[in-house]
Amino acid sequence: MFRETLQLCQEIRGPEHLSTLKRIHNLASVLKKRGKYEEAEDMHREVVELKESVLGLDHPSTIRSRNNLQHLLDFLDAQLGNCSEITSDDSESEGGVVL
């Protein structure tokens, strides 16, 4: 449903319209919640690039979008950190061999 709404908005208002950018952000948020992190990151990056182009680097909306992207990247970094801690714990319990 989010994808259809986004597509319709892009067709009617164009890819750089603020309503379109808001819908891209909303879809990225849903994708993150569903664990589709790579696609969510791509969409957040797209919003940042378009807002920088349309609104400028210092516009509050552009800054919020960069902040949203950074939150996702921090979340992913923390997830990777947790995975490496688990791997480290496993390798110690298996005599240094990661299975």
Contacts in CASP RR format, 6 or more apart in sequence:
PFRMAT RR
TARGET T0000
AUTHOR 0000-0000-0000
METHOD contacts of the structure
MODEL  1
MFRETLQLCQEIRGPEHLSTLKRIHNLASVLKKRGKYEEAEDMHREVVEL
KESVLGLDHPSTIRSRNNLQHLLDFLDAQLGNCSEITSDDSESEGGVVL
2 23 0 8 1.000
2 26 0 8 1.000
2 27 0 8 1.000
2 30 0 8 1.000
3 27 0 8 1.000
5 23 0 8 1.000
6 20 0 8 1.000
6 23 0 8 1.000
6 24 0 8 1.000
6 27 0 8 1.000
9 17 0 8 1.000
9 19 0 8 1.000
9 20 0 8 1.000
9 23 0 8 1.000
10 20 0 8 1.000
13 19 0 8 1.000
13 20 0 8 1.000
14 20 0 8 1.000
15 50 0 8 1.000
16 50 0 8 1.000
16 53 0 8 1.000
16 54 0 8 1.000
18 54 0 8 1.000
18 61 0 8 1.000
21 47 0 8 1.000
21 50 0 8 1.000
21 51 0 8 1.000
21 54 0 8 1.000
21 65 0 8 1.000
24 43 0 8 1.000
24 46 0 8 1.000
24 47 0 8 1.000
25 43 0 8 1.000
25 44 0 8 1.000
25 47 0 8 1.000
25 65 0 8 1.000
25 68 0 8 1.000
27 43 0 8 1.000
28 39 0 8 1.000
28 40 0 8 1.000
28 41 0 8 1.000
28 43 0 8 1.000
28 44 0 8 1.000
28 47 0 8 1.000
28 68 0 8 1.000
28 72 0 8 1.000
29 40 0 8 1.000
31 37 0 8 1.000
31 39 0 8 1.000
31 40 0 8 1.000
31 43 0 8 1.000
32 40 0 8 1.000
32 72 0 8 1.000
32 75 0 8 1.000
37 72 0 8 1.000
37 76 0 8 1.000
40 72 0 8 1.000
41 69 0 8 1.000
41 72 0 8 1.000
41 73 0 8 1.000
41 76 0 8 1.000
44 65 0 8 1.000
44 68 0 8 1.000
44 69 0 8 1.000
44 72 0 8 1.000
45 69 0 8 1.000
47 65 0 8 1.000
47 68 0 8 1.000
47 69 0 8 1.000
48 62 0 8 1.000
48 65 0 8 1.000
48 66 0 8 1.000
48 69 0 8 1.000
51 59 0 8 1.000
51 61 0 8 1.000
51 62 0 8 1.000
51 65 0 8 1.000
52 62 0 8 1.000
55 61 0 8 1.000
55 62 0 8 1.000
56 62 0 8 1.000
87 98 0 8 1.000
90 98 0 8 1.000
90 99 0 8 1.000
91 97 0 8 1.000
91 98 0 8 1.000
END
